[in-house]
Amino acid sequence: MPNAGAAPMPEQTREPSLVLVGLMGAGKSTVGRRLAQRLSRRFVDADDEIERAAGMSIPEIFERFGEAHFRDGERRVLARLLDQDGIIIATGGGAFMHPETRRMIRDRARSIWLKADLDTLVRRCARRADRPLLKGSSARETLGRLMEERYPVYAEADFTVESGGDAHDLVVDRIMQVIGADQP
């Protein structure tokens, strides 16, 4: 029981985590690493954490258990990550689509949508063959459909930063501006 005349405990200042959302190919991981370096914070790629927790790659999780199982694991990993203060988190492209995940992010962090145009996404996704949602389909058609479905939801993020076609360091500069961080 606190002493009757004791001064109140000072509130701890919490540095909010920053969560990068957006479609595959938007640059979340690359930009996230550079942003963390610039802000002297820790970077965590949620997909890497999911793979570590599952003991298998994301394409293997999709193939063996399906997308619903993957999304459930993704929610658990993000909940654990959001318990930490001041980190930079790159999410998978579908993470922000789940209402519970969006609510967790909104309650515990600041979200930044990295918005890219279709041509940029197609070009960047062509560099990697391990994208489960693009397996056996046209990248342009699938990404176009995902843009239609997901962009209205991504627009609920705290901030929107254009990331299409520009150098990743310019995207980091834009993020630094919108979050009000001091530039070195």
CNS distance restraints for C-alpha pairs under 8 A (distance, minus, plus):
assign (resid   2 and name CA) (resid   6 and name CA) 7.06 0.50 0.50
assign (resid  14 and name CA) (resid  85 and name CA) 6.51 0.50 0.50
assign (resid  14 and name CA) (resid  86 and name CA) 7.61 0.50 0.50
assign (resid  15 and name CA) (resid  85 and name CA) 5.70 0.50 0.50
assign (resid  15 and name CA) (resid  86 and name CA) 4.81 0.50 0.50
assign (resid  16 and name CA) (resid  85 and name CA) 5.63 0.50 0.50
assign (resid  16 and name CA) (resid  86 and name CA) 4.94 0.50 0.50
assign (resid  16 and name CA) (resid  87 and name CA) 7.58 0.50 0.50
assign (resid  16 and name CA) (resid 108 and name CA) 7.00 0.50 0.50
assign (resid  16 and name CA) (resid 109 and name CA) 5.12 0.50 0.50
assign (resid  16 and name CA) (resid 110 and name CA) 6.61 0.50 0.50
assign (resid  17 and name CA) (resid  82 and name CA) 7.22 0.50 0.50
assign (resid  17 and name CA) (resid  84 and name CA) 7.47 0.50 0.50
assign (resid  17 and name CA) (resid  85 and name CA) 5.52 0.50 0.50
assign (resid  17 and name CA) (resid  86 and name CA) 4.14 0.50 0.50
assign (resid  17 and name CA) (resid  87 and name CA) 4.68 0.50 0.50
assign (resid  17 and name CA) (resid  88 and name CA) 5.74 0.50 0.50
assign (resid  17 and name CA) (resid  89 and name CA) 7.38 0.50 0.50
assign (resid  17 and name CA) (resid 108 and name CA) 7.47 0.50 0.50
assign (resid  17 and name CA) (resid 109 and name CA) 4.86 0.50 0.50
assign (resid  17 and name CA) (resid 110 and name CA) 6.35 0.50 0.50
assign (resid  18 and name CA) (resid  86 and name CA) 7.14 0.50 0.50
assign (resid  18 and name CA) (resid  87 and name CA) 6.40 0.50 0.50
assign (resid  18 and name CA) (resid  88 and name CA) 4.87 0.50 0.50
assign (resid  18 and name CA) (resid  89 and name CA) 6.19 0.50 0.50
assign (resid  18 and name CA) (resid 109 and name CA) 5.79 0.50 0.50
assign (resid  18 and name CA) (resid 110 and name CA) 5.01 0.50 0.50
assign (resid  18 and name CA) (resid 111 and name CA) 5.83 0.50 0.50
assign (resid  18 and name CA) (resid 112 and name CA) 7.15 0.50 0.50
assign (resid  19 and name CA) (resid  88 and name CA) 5.99 0.50 0.50
assign (resid  19 and name CA) (resid  89 and name CA) 4.73 0.50 0.50
assign (resid  19 and name CA) (resid  90 and name CA) 6.01 0.50 0.50
assign (resid  19 and name CA) (resid  91 and name CA) 7.02 0.50 0.50
assign (resid  19 and name CA) (resid 105 and name CA) 7.39 0.50 0.50
assign (resid  19 and name CA) (resid 109 and name CA) 6.75 0.50 0.50
assign (resid  19 and name CA) (resid 110 and name CA) 6.13 0.50 0.50
assign (resid  19 and name CA) (resid 111 and name CA) 4.70 0.50 0.50
assign (resid  19 and name CA) (resid 112 and name CA) 6.08 0.50 0.50
assign (resid  20 and name CA) (resid  28 and name CA) 5.86 0.50 0.50
assign (resid  20 and name CA) (resid  32 and name CA) 7.16 0.50 0.50
assign (resid  20 and name CA) (resid  88 and name CA) 7.65 0.50 0.50
assign (resid  20 and name CA) (resid  89 and name CA) 6.10 0.50 0.50
assign (resid  20 and name CA) (resid  90 and name CA) 4.90 0.50 0.50
assign (resid  20 and name CA) (resid  91 and name CA) 6.14 0.50 0.50
assign (resid  20 and name CA) (resid 111 and name CA) 5.95 0.50 0.50
assign (resid  20 and name CA) (resid 112 and name CA) 4.93 0.50 0.50
assign (resid  20 and name CA) (resid 113 and name CA) 5.95 0.50 0.50
assign (resid  20 and name CA) (resid 114 and name CA) 6.81 0.50 0.50
assign (resid  21 and name CA) (resid  28 and name CA) 6.87 0.50 0.50
assign (resid  21 and name CA) (resid  90 and name CA) 6.74 0.50 0.50
assign (resid  21 and name CA) (resid  91 and name CA) 5.77 0.50 0.50
assign (resid  21 and name CA) (resid  92 and name CA) 7.29 0.50 0.50
assign (resid  21 and name CA) (resid  93 and name CA) 6.54 0.50 0.50
assign (resid  21 and name CA) (resid  95 and name CA) 7.81 0.50 0.50
assign (resid  21 and name CA) (resid  96 and name CA) 6.64 0.50 0.50
assign (resid  21 and name CA) (resid 111 and name CA) 6.97 0.50 0.50
assign (resid  21 and name CA) (resid 112 and name CA) 6.05 0.50 0.50
assign (resid  21 and name CA) (resid 113 and name CA) 4.81 0.50 0.50
assign (resid  21 and name CA) (resid 114 and name CA) 6.21 0.50 0.50
assign (resid  21 and name CA) (resid 154 and name CA) 7.11 0.50 0.50
assign (resid  21 and name CA) (resid 157 and name CA) 7.96 0.50 0.50
assign (resid  22 and name CA) (resid  26 and name CA) 6.09 0.50 0.50
assign (resid  22 and name CA) (resid  28 and name CA) 7.20 0.50 0.50
assign (resid  22 and name CA) (resid  91 and name CA) 7.97 0.50 0.50
assign (resid  22 and name CA) (resid  92 and name CA) 7.77 0.50 0.50
assign (resid  22 and name CA) (resid  93 and name CA) 5.37 0.50 0.50
assign (resid  22 and name CA) (resid 113 and name CA) 5.44 0.50 0.50
assign (resid  22 and name CA) (resid 114 and name CA) 5.31 0.50 0.50
assign (resid  22 and name CA) (resid 115 and name CA) 6.34 0.50 0.50
assign (resid  22 and name CA) (resid 154 and name CA) 6.67 0.50 0.50
assign (resid  23 and name CA) (resid  92 and name CA) 7.74 0.50 0.50
assign (resid  23 and name CA) (resid  93 and name CA) 4.54 0.50 0.50
assign (resid  23 and name CA) (resid  94 and name CA) 7.54 0.50 0.50
assign (resid  23 and name CA) (resid 114 and name CA) 7.96 0.50 0.50
assign (resid  23 and name CA) (resid 115 and name CA) 7.80 0.50 0.50
assign (resid  23 and name CA) (resid 121 and name CA) 7.85 0.50 0.50
assign (resid  23 and name CA) (resid 146 and name CA) 7.80 0.50 0.50
assign (resid  23 and name CA) (resid 147 and name CA) 7.60 0.50 0.50
assign (resid  24 and name CA) (resid  92 and name CA) 7.26 0.50 0.50
assign (resid  24 and name CA) (resid  93 and name CA) 5.41 0.50 0.50
assign (resid  24 and name CA) (resid 121 and name CA) 7.09 0.50 0.50
assign (resid  24 and name CA) (resid 125 and name CA) 7.04 0.50 0.50
assign (resid  25 and name CA) (resid 120 and name CA) 7.59 0.50 0.50
assign (resid  25 and name CA) (resid 121 and name CA) 4.91 0.50 0.50
assign (resid  25 and name CA) (resid 122 and name CA) 7.52 0.50 0.50
assign (resid  25 and name CA) (resid 124 and name CA) 5.23 0.50 0.50
assign (resid  25 and name CA) (resid 125 and name CA) 5.37 0.50 0.50
assign (resid  26 and name CA) (resid 114 and name CA) 5.92 0.50 0.50
assign (resid  26 and name CA) (resid 115 and name CA) 6.49 0.50 0.50
assign (resid  26 and name CA) (resid 116 and name CA) 5.63 0.50 0.50
assign (resid  26 and name CA) (resid 120 and name CA) 7.87 0.50 0.50
assign (resid  26 and name CA) (resid 121 and name CA) 6.26 0.50 0.50
assign (resid  26 and name CA) (resid 124 and name CA) 7.94 0.50 0.50
assign (resid  26 and name CA) (resid 163 and name CA) 6.37 0.50 0.50
assign (resid  26 and name CA) (resid 164 and name CA) 7.00 0.50 0.50
assign (resid  27 and name CA) (resid  31 and name CA) 5.67 0.50 0.50
assign (resid  27 and name CA) (resid  32 and name CA) 7.94 0.50 0.50
assign (resid  27 and name CA) (resid 114 and name CA) 7.27 0.50 0.50
assign (resid  27 and name CA) (resid 163 and name CA) 7.16 0.50 0.50
assign (resid  27 and name CA) (resid 168 and name CA) 7.44 0.50 0.50
assign (resid  28 and name CA) (resid  32 and name CA) 5.60 0.50 0.50
assign (resid  28 and name CA) (resid  90 and name CA) 5.36 0.50 0.50
assign (resid  28 and name CA) (resid  91 and name CA) 7.35 0.50 0.50
assign (resid  28 and name CA) (resid 114 and name CA) 6.95 0.50 0.50
assign (resid  29 and name CA) (resid  33 and name CA) 6.17 0.50 0.50
assign (resid  29 and name CA) (resid  45 and name CA) 6.37 0.50 0.50
assign (resid  29 and name CA) (resid  90 and name CA) 5.54 0.50 0.50
assign (resid  30 and name CA) (resid  34 and name CA) 6.46 0.50 0.50
assign (resid  30 and name CA) (resid 168 and name CA) 7.23 0.50 0.50
assign (resid  31 and name CA) (resid  35 and name CA) 5.93 0.50 0.50
assign (resid  31 and name CA) (resid 168 and name CA) 5.77 0.50 0.50
assign (resid  31 and name CA) (resid 169 and name CA) 7.37 0.50 0.50
assign (resid  31 and name CA) (resid 171 and name CA) 7.10 0.50 0.50
assign (resid  31 and name CA) (resid 172 and name CA) 6.25 0.50 0.50
assign (resid  32 and name CA) (resid  36 and name CA) 6.03 0.50 0.50
assign (resid  32 and name CA) (resid  43 and name CA) 6.57 0.50 0.50
assign (resid  32 and name CA) (resid  88 and name CA) 6.32 0.50 0.50
assign (resid  32 and name CA) (resid  89 and name CA) 6.90 0.50 0.50
assign (resid  32 and name CA) (resid  90 and name CA) 6.16 0.50 0.50
assign (resid  33 and name CA) (resid  37 and name CA) 6.26 0.50 0.50
assign (resid  33 and name CA) (resid  43 and name CA) 5.78 0.50 0.50
assign (resid  33 and name CA) (resid  88 and name CA) 7.95 0.50 0.50
assign (resid  34 and name CA) (resid  38 and name CA) 6.16 0.50 0.50
assign (resid  34 and name CA) (resid 169 and name CA) 7.31 0.50 0.50
assign (resid  34 and name CA) (resid 172 and name CA) 6.99 0.50 0.50
assign (resid  35 and name CA) (resid  39 and name CA) 6.11 0.50 0.50
assign (resid  35 and name CA) (resid  88 and name CA) 7.68 0.50 0.50
assign (resid  35 and name CA) (resid 172 and name CA) 5.72 0.50 0.50
assign (resid  36 and name CA) (resid  40 and name CA) 5.66 0.50 0.50
assign (resid  36 and name CA) (resid  41 and name CA) 4.73 0.50 0.50
assign (resid  36 and name CA) (resid  42 and name CA) 5.82 0.50 0.50
assign (resid  36 and name CA) (resid  43 and name CA) 5.55 0.50 0.50
assign (resid  36 and name CA) (resid  87 and name CA) 7.61 0.50 0.50
assign (resid  36 and name CA) (resid  88 and name CA) 6.01 0.50 0.50
assign (resid  37 and name CA) (resid  41 and name CA) 6.34 0.50 0.50
assign (resid  37 and name CA) (resid  42 and name CA) 7.73 0.50 0.50
assign (resid  41 and name CA) (resid  86 and name CA) 6.74 0.50 0.50
assign (resid  41 and name CA) (resid  87 and name CA) 5.79 0.50 0.50
assign (resid  41 and name CA) (resid  88 and name CA) 6.89 0.50 0.50
assign (resid  42 and name CA) (resid  86 and name CA) 7.69 0.50 0.50
assign (resid  42 and name CA) (resid  87 and name CA) 5.10 0.50 0.50
assign (resid  42 and name CA) (resid  88 and name CA) 6.20 0.50 0.50
assign (resid  43 and name CA) (resid  87 and name CA) 5.94 0.50 0.50
assign (resid  43 and name CA) (resid  88 and name CA) 4.75 0.50 0.50
assign (resid  43 and name CA) (resid  89 and name CA) 6.02 0.50 0.50
assign (resid  43 and name CA) (resid  90 and name CA) 7.94 0.50 0.50
assign (resid  44 and name CA) (resid  48 and name CA) 7.82 0.50 0.50
assign (resid  44 and name CA) (resid  49 and name CA) 7.62 0.50 0.50
assign (resid  44 and name CA) (resid  87 and name CA) 7.26 0.50 0.50
assign (resid  44 and name CA) (resid  88 and name CA) 6.18 0.50 0.50
assign (resid  44 and name CA) (resid  89 and name CA) 4.96 0.50 0.50
assign (resid  44 and name CA) (resid  90 and name CA) 6.49 0.50 0.50
assign (resid  45 and name CA) (resid  49 and name CA) 6.56 0.50 0.50
assign (resid  45 and name CA) (resid  89 and name CA) 5.78 0.50 0.50
assign (resid  45 and name CA) (resid  90 and name CA) 4.84 0.50 0.50
assign (resid  45 and name CA) (resid  91 and name CA) 6.56 0.50 0.50
assign (resid  46 and name CA) (resid  50 and name CA) 6.15 0.50 0.50
assign (resid  46 and name CA) (resid  74 and name CA) 7.55 0.50 0.50
assign (resid  46 and name CA) (resid  77 and name CA) 7.10 0.50 0.50
assign (resid  46 and name CA) (resid  78 and name CA) 6.87 0.50 0.50
assign (resid  46 and name CA) (resid  89 and name CA) 6.55 0.50 0.50
assign (resid  46 and name CA) (resid  90 and name CA) 5.88 0.50 0.50
assign (resid  46 and name CA) (resid  91 and name CA) 5.24 0.50 0.50
assign (resid  46 and name CA) (resid  92 and name CA) 6.80 0.50 0.50
assign (resid  47 and name CA) (resid  51 and name CA) 6.24 0.50 0.50
assign (resid  47 and name CA) (resid  58 and name CA) 7.41 0.50 0.50
assign (resid  47 and name CA) (resid  74 and name CA) 7.85 0.50 0.50
assign (resid  47 and name CA) (resid  90 and name CA) 7.96 0.50 0.50
assign (resid  47 and name CA) (resid  91 and name CA) 6.78 0.50 0.50
assign (resid  47 and name CA) (resid  92 and name CA) 6.18 0.50 0.50
assign (resid  48 and name CA) (resid  52 and name CA) 6.16 0.50 0.50
assign (resid  49 and name CA) (resid  53 and name CA) 6.10 0.50 0.50
assign (resid  49 and name CA) (resid  77 and name CA) 6.98 0.50 0.50
assign (resid  50 and name CA) (resid  54 and name CA) 6.06 0.50 0.50
assign (resid  50 and name CA) (resid  58 and name CA) 7.65 0.50 0.50
assign (resid  50 and name CA) (resid  73 and name CA) 6.89 0.50 0.50
assign (resid  50 and name CA) (resid  74 and name CA) 6.35 0.50 0.50
assign (resid  50 and name CA) (resid  77 and name CA) 6.45 0.50 0.50
assign (resid  51 and name CA) (resid  55 and name CA) 5.69 0.50 0.50
assign (resid  51 and name CA) (resid  56 and name CA) 5.30 0.50 0.50
assign (resid  51 and name CA) (resid  57 and name CA) 5.17 0.50 0.50
assign (resid  51 and name CA) (resid  58 and name CA) 6.14 0.50 0.50
assign (resid  52 and name CA) (resid  56 and name CA) 7.02 0.50 0.50
assign (resid  54 and name CA) (resid  61 and name CA) 7.91 0.50 0.50
assign (resid  56 and name CA) (resid  60 and name CA) 6.19 0.50 0.50
assign (resid  56 and name CA) (resid  61 and name CA) 6.68 0.50 0.50
assign (resid  57 and name CA) (resid  61 and name CA) 6.30 0.50 0.50
assign (resid  58 and name CA) (resid  62 and name CA) 6.19 0.50 0.50
assign (resid  58 and name CA) (resid  70 and name CA) 7.73 0.50 0.50
assign (resid  58 and name CA) (resid 132 and name CA) 7.71 0.50 0.50
assign (resid  59 and name CA) (resid  63 and name CA) 6.10 0.50 0.50
assign (resid  59 and name CA) (resid 130 and name CA) 6.56 0.50 0.50
assign (resid  59 and name CA) (resid 131 and name CA) 7.05 0.50 0.50
assign (resid  59 and name CA) (resid 132 and name CA) 5.47 0.50 0.50
assign (resid  60 and name CA) (resid  64 and name CA) 5.90 0.50 0.50
assign (resid  61 and name CA) (resid  65 and name CA) 5.56 0.50 0.50
assign (resid  61 and name CA) (resid  66 and name CA) 6.63 0.50 0.50
assign (resid  61 and name CA) (resid  67 and name CA) 7.84 0.50 0.50
assign (resid  61 and name CA) (resid  69 and name CA) 7.83 0.50 0.50
assign (resid  61 and name CA) (resid  70 and name CA) 6.34 0.50 0.50
assign (resid  62 and name CA) (resid  66 and name CA) 4.31 0.50 0.50
assign (resid  62 and name CA) (resid  67 and name CA) 5.32 0.50 0.50
assign (resid  62 and name CA) (resid  69 and name CA) 7.82 0.50 0.50
assign (resid  62 and name CA) (resid  70 and name CA) 6.50 0.50 0.50
assign (resid  62 and name CA) (resid 132 and name CA) 6.91 0.50 0.50
assign (resid  65 and name CA) (resid  69 and name CA) 5.88 0.50 0.50
assign (resid  65 and name CA) (resid  70 and name CA) 7.35 0.50 0.50
assign (resid  66 and name CA) (resid  70 and name CA) 6.55 0.50 0.50
assign (resid  67 and name CA) (resid  71 and name CA) 6.11 0.50 0.50
assign (resid  68 and name CA) (resid  72 and name CA) 6.29 0.50 0.50
assign (resid  69 and name CA) (resid  73 and name CA) 6.43 0.50 0.50
assign (resid  70 and name CA) (resid  74 and name CA) 6.08 0.50 0.50
assign (resid  71 and name CA) (resid  75 and name CA) 6.21 0.50 0.50
assign (resid  71 and name CA) (resid  94 and name CA) 7.92 0.50 0.50
assign (resid  71 and name CA) (resid  95 and name CA) 7.10 0.50 0.50
assign (resid  72 and name CA) (resid  76 and name CA) 6.54 0.50 0.50
assign (resid  73 and name CA) (resid  77 and name CA) 6.21 0.50 0.50
assign (resid  74 and name CA) (resid  78 and name CA) 6.11 0.50 0.50
assign (resid  74 and name CA) (resid  95 and name CA) 7.00 0.50 0.50
assign (resid  75 and name CA) (resid  79 and name CA) 6.09 0.50 0.50
assign (resid  75 and name CA) (resid  95 and name CA) 7.37 0.50 0.50
assign (resid  75 and name CA) (resid 101 and name CA) 6.10 0.50 0.50
assign (resid  76 and name CA) (resid  80 and name CA) 6.39 0.50 0.50
assign (resid  77 and name CA) (resid  81 and name CA) 6.23 0.50 0.50
assign (resid  78 and name CA) (resid  82 and name CA) 5.93 0.50 0.50
assign (resid  78 and name CA) (resid 101 and name CA) 7.70 0.50 0.50
assign (resid  79 and name CA) (resid  83 and name CA) 6.57 0.50 0.50
assign (resid  79 and name CA) (resid 101 and name CA) 7.93 0.50 0.50
assign (resid  79 and name CA) (resid 104 and name CA) 7.13 0.50 0.50
assign (resid  80 and name CA) (resid  84 and name CA) 7.52 0.50 0.50
assign (resid  81 and name CA) (resid  89 and name CA) 7.95 0.50 0.50
assign (resid  82 and name CA) (resid 104 and name CA) 7.79 0.50 0.50
assign (resid  82 and name CA) (resid 105 and name CA) 7.30 0.50 0.50
assign (resid  82 and name CA) (resid 108 and name CA) 6.33 0.50 0.50
assign (resid  82 and name CA) (resid 109 and name CA) 7.16 0.50 0.50
assign (resid  83 and name CA) (resid 108 and name CA) 7.76 0.50 0.50
assign (resid  91 and name CA) (resid  95 and name CA) 6.23 0.50 0.50
assign (resid  91 and name CA) (resid  96 and name CA) 7.87 0.50 0.50
assign (resid  94 and name CA) (resid  98 and name CA) 7.54 0.50 0.50
assign (resid  95 and name CA) (resid 101 and name CA) 6.70 0.50 0.50
assign (resid  95 and name CA) (resid 102 and name CA) 7.86 0.50 0.50
assign (resid  96 and name CA) (resid 101 and name CA) 6.09 0.50 0.50
assign (resid  96 and name CA) (resid 102 and name CA) 5.23 0.50 0.50
assign (resid  96 and name CA) (resid 153 and name CA) 7.62 0.50 0.50
assign (resid  96 and name CA) (resid 154 and name CA) 6.98 0.50 0.50
assign (resid  97 and name CA) (resid 101 and name CA) 7.56 0.50 0.50
assign (resid  97 and name CA) (resid 102 and name CA) 6.97 0.50 0.50
assign (resid  97 and name CA) (resid 150 and name CA) 6.96 0.50 0.50
assign (resid  97 and name CA) (resid 153 and name CA) 6.58 0.50 0.50
assign (resid  97 and name CA) (resid 154 and name CA) 7.70 0.50 0.50
assign (resid  98 and name CA) (resid 102 and name CA) 6.18 0.50 0.50
assign (resid  99 and name CA) (resid 103 and name CA) 6.11 0.50 0.50
assign (resid 100 and name CA) (resid 104 and name CA) 6.21 0.50 0.50
assign (resid 101 and name CA) (resid 105 and name CA) 6.19 0.50 0.50
assign (resid 102 and name CA) (resid 106 and name CA) 6.04 0.50 0.50
assign (resid 103 and name CA) (resid 107 and name CA) 6.02 0.50 0.50
assign (resid 104 and name CA) (resid 108 and name CA) 6.05 0.50 0.50
assign (resid 105 and name CA) (resid 109 and name CA) 5.28 0.50 0.50
assign (resid 105 and name CA) (resid 110 and name CA) 6.95 0.50 0.50
assign (resid 105 and name CA) (resid 111 and name CA) 6.90 0.50 0.50
assign (resid 106 and name CA) (resid 110 and name CA) 6.46 0.50 0.50
assign (resid 106 and name CA) (resid 111 and name CA) 7.09 0.50 0.50
assign (resid 110 and name CA) (resid 157 and name CA) 7.86 0.50 0.50
assign (resid 110 and name CA) (resid 158 and name CA) 6.12 0.50 0.50
assign (resid 111 and name CA) (resid 157 and name CA) 5.11 0.50 0.50
assign (resid 111 and name CA) (resid 158 and name CA) 5.10 0.50 0.50
assign (resid 111 and name CA) (resid 159 and name CA) 6.38 0.50 0.50
assign (resid 112 and name CA) (resid 157 and name CA) 5.76 0.50 0.50
assign (resid 112 and name CA) (resid 158 and name CA) 5.99 0.50 0.50
assign (resid 112 and name CA) (resid 159 and name CA) 4.73 0.50 0.50
assign (resid 112 and name CA) (resid 160 and name CA) 5.70 0.50 0.50
assign (resid 112 and name CA) (resid 161 and name CA) 6.98 0.50 0.50
assign (resid 112 and name CA) (resid 175 and name CA) 7.97 0.50 0.50
assign (resid 113 and name CA) (resid 154 and name CA) 6.14 0.50 0.50
assign (resid 113 and name CA) (resid 155 and name CA) 7.19 0.50 0.50
assign (resid 113 and name CA) (resid 157 and name CA) 5.91 0.50 0.50
assign (resid 113 and name CA) (resid 158 and name CA) 7.83 0.50 0.50
assign (resid 113 and name CA) (resid 159 and name CA) 6.15 0.50 0.50
assign (resid 113 and name CA) (resid 160 and name CA) 4.71 0.50 0.50
assign (resid 113 and name CA) (resid 161 and name CA) 6.08 0.50 0.50
assign (resid 114 and name CA) (resid 160 and name CA) 6.25 0.50 0.50
assign (resid 114 and name CA) (resid 161 and name CA) 5.17 0.50 0.50
assign (resid 114 and name CA) (resid 162 and name CA) 5.85 0.50 0.50
assign (resid 114 and name CA) (resid 163 and name CA) 5.53 0.50 0.50
assign (resid 115 and name CA) (resid 160 and name CA) 6.75 0.50 0.50
assign (resid 115 and name CA) (resid 161 and name CA) 6.03 0.50 0.50
assign (resid 115 and name CA) (resid 162 and name CA) 4.83 0.50 0.50
assign (resid 115 and name CA) (resid 163 and name CA) 5.47 0.50 0.50
assign (resid 115 and name CA) (resid 164 and name CA) 6.75 0.50 0.50
assign (resid 116 and name CA) (resid 120 and name CA) 6.38 0.50 0.50
assign (resid 116 and name CA) (resid 121 and name CA) 6.52 0.50 0.50
assign (resid 116 and name CA) (resid 162 and name CA) 6.07 0.50 0.50
assign (resid 116 and name CA) (resid 163 and name CA) 5.13 0.50 0.50
assign (resid 116 and name CA) (resid 164 and name CA) 4.06 0.50 0.50
assign (resid 116 and name CA) (resid 165 and name CA) 7.63 0.50 0.50
assign (resid 117 and name CA) (resid 121 and name CA) 6.40 0.50 0.50
assign (resid 117 and name CA) (resid 164 and name CA) 5.63 0.50 0.50
assign (resid 118 and name CA) (resid 122 and name CA) 6.12 0.50 0.50
assign (resid 118 and name CA) (resid 140 and name CA) 7.29 0.50 0.50
assign (resid 118 and name CA) (resid 143 and name CA) 7.01 0.50 0.50
assign (resid 118 and name CA) (resid 144 and name CA) 6.64 0.50 0.50
assign (resid 119 and name CA) (resid 123 and name CA) 6.12 0.50 0.50
assign (resid 120 and name CA) (resid 124 and name CA) 6.10 0.50 0.50
assign (resid 120 and name CA) (resid 164 and name CA) 5.59 0.50 0.50
assign (resid 120 and name CA) (resid 165 and name CA) 5.81 0.50 0.50
assign (resid 121 and name CA) (resid 125 and name CA) 5.91 0.50 0.50
assign (resid 121 and name CA) (resid 143 and name CA) 7.47 0.50 0.50
assign (resid 121 and name CA) (resid 164 and name CA) 7.65 0.50 0.50
assign (resid 122 and name CA) (resid 126 and name CA) 6.11 0.50 0.50
assign (resid 122 and name CA) (resid 139 and name CA) 6.17 0.50 0.50
assign (resid 122 and name CA) (resid 140 and name CA) 5.93 0.50 0.50
assign (resid 122 and name CA) (resid 143 and name CA) 7.34 0.50 0.50
assign (resid 123 and name CA) (resid 127 and name CA) 7.21 0.50 0.50
assign (resid 124 and name CA) (resid 128 and name CA) 7.78 0.50 0.50
assign (resid 125 and name CA) (resid 129 and name CA) 7.74 0.50 0.50
assign (resid 125 and name CA) (resid 131 and name CA) 7.87 0.50 0.50
assign (resid 125 and name CA) (resid 139 and name CA) 7.69 0.50 0.50
assign (resid 126 and name CA) (resid 139 and name CA) 7.93 0.50 0.50
assign (resid 130 and name CA) (resid 135 and name CA) 7.87 0.50 0.50
assign (resid 131 and name CA) (resid 135 and name CA) 6.50 0.50 0.50
assign (resid 133 and name CA) (resid 142 and name CA) 7.80 0.50 0.50
assign (resid 134 and name CA) (resid 138 and name CA) 6.95 0.50 0.50
assign (resid 134 and name CA) (resid 139 and name CA) 5.77 0.50 0.50
assign (resid 134 and name CA) (resid 142 and name CA) 6.71 0.50 0.50
assign (resid 137 and name CA) (resid 141 and name CA) 7.70 0.50 0.50
assign (resid 137 and name CA) (resid 142 and name CA) 6.87 0.50 0.50
assign (resid 138 and name CA) (resid 142 and name CA) 6.06 0.50 0.50
assign (resid 139 and name CA) (resid 143 and name CA) 5.79 0.50 0.50
assign (resid 140 and name CA) (resid 144 and name CA) 5.92 0.50 0.50
assign (resid 141 and name CA) (resid 145 and name CA) 6.18 0.50 0.50
assign (resid 142 and name CA) (resid 146 and name CA) 6.12 0.50 0.50
assign (resid 143 and name CA) (resid 147 and name CA) 6.00 0.50 0.50
assign (resid 144 and name CA) (resid 148 and name CA) 6.43 0.50 0.50
assign (resid 145 and name CA) (resid 149 and name CA) 6.35 0.50 0.50
assign (resid 146 and name CA) (resid 150 and name CA) 5.69 0.50 0.50
assign (resid 146 and name CA) (resid 151 and name CA) 7.84 0.50 0.50
assign (resid 147 and name CA) (resid 151 and name CA) 5.28 0.50 0.50
assign (resid 148 and name CA) (resid 152 and name CA) 7.46 0.50 0.50
assign (resid 149 and name CA) (resid 153 and name CA) 7.73 0.50 0.50
assign (resid 150 and name CA) (resid 154 and name CA) 6.04 0.50 0.50
assign (resid 151 and name CA) (resid 155 and name CA) 6.05 0.50 0.50
assign (resid 152 and name CA) (resid 156 and name CA) 7.33 0.50 0.50
assign (resid 153 and name CA) (resid 157 and name CA) 7.92 0.50 0.50
assign (resid 155 and name CA) (resid 160 and name CA) 7.15 0.50 0.50
assign (resid 159 and name CA) (resid 178 and name CA) 7.09 0.50 0.50
assign (resid 161 and name CA) (resid 171 and name CA) 7.17 0.50 0.50
assign (resid 161 and name CA) (resid 174 and name CA) 6.66 0.50 0.50
assign (resid 161 and name CA) (resid 175 and name CA) 6.59 0.50 0.50
assign (resid 162 and name CA) (resid 171 and name CA) 7.08 0.50 0.50
assign (resid 163 and name CA) (resid 168 and name CA) 7.47 0.50 0.50
assign (resid 163 and name CA) (resid 171 and name CA) 5.74 0.50 0.50
assign (resid 166 and name CA) (resid 170 and name CA) 6.53 0.50 0.50
assign (resid 166 and name CA) (resid 171 and name CA) 6.97 0.50 0.50
assign (resid 167 and name CA) (resid 171 and name CA) 6.75 0.50 0.50
assign (resid 168 and name CA) (resid 172 and name CA) 6.30 0.50 0.50
assign (resid 169 and name CA) (resid 173 and name CA) 6.22 0.50 0.50
assign (resid 170 and name CA) (resid 174 and name CA) 6.32 0.50 0.50
assign (resid 171 and name CA) (resid 175 and name CA) 6.30 0.50 0.50
assign (resid 172 and name CA) (resid 176 and name CA) 6.15 0.50 0.50
assign (resid 173 and name CA) (resid 177 and name CA) 6.34 0.50 0.50
assign (resid 174 and name CA) (resid 178 and name CA) 6.32 0.50 0.50
assign (resid 175 and name CA) (resid 179 and name CA) 6.14 0.50 0.50
assign (resid 176 and name CA) (resid 180 and name CA) 6.02 0.50 0.50
assign (resid 176 and name CA) (resid 181 and name CA) 5.03 0.50 0.50
assign (resid 176 and name CA) (resid 182 and name CA) 7.21 0.50 0.50
assign (resid 176 and name CA) (resid 183 and name CA) 7.00 0.50 0.50
assign (resid 177 and name CA) (resid 181 and name CA) 6.31 0.50 0.50
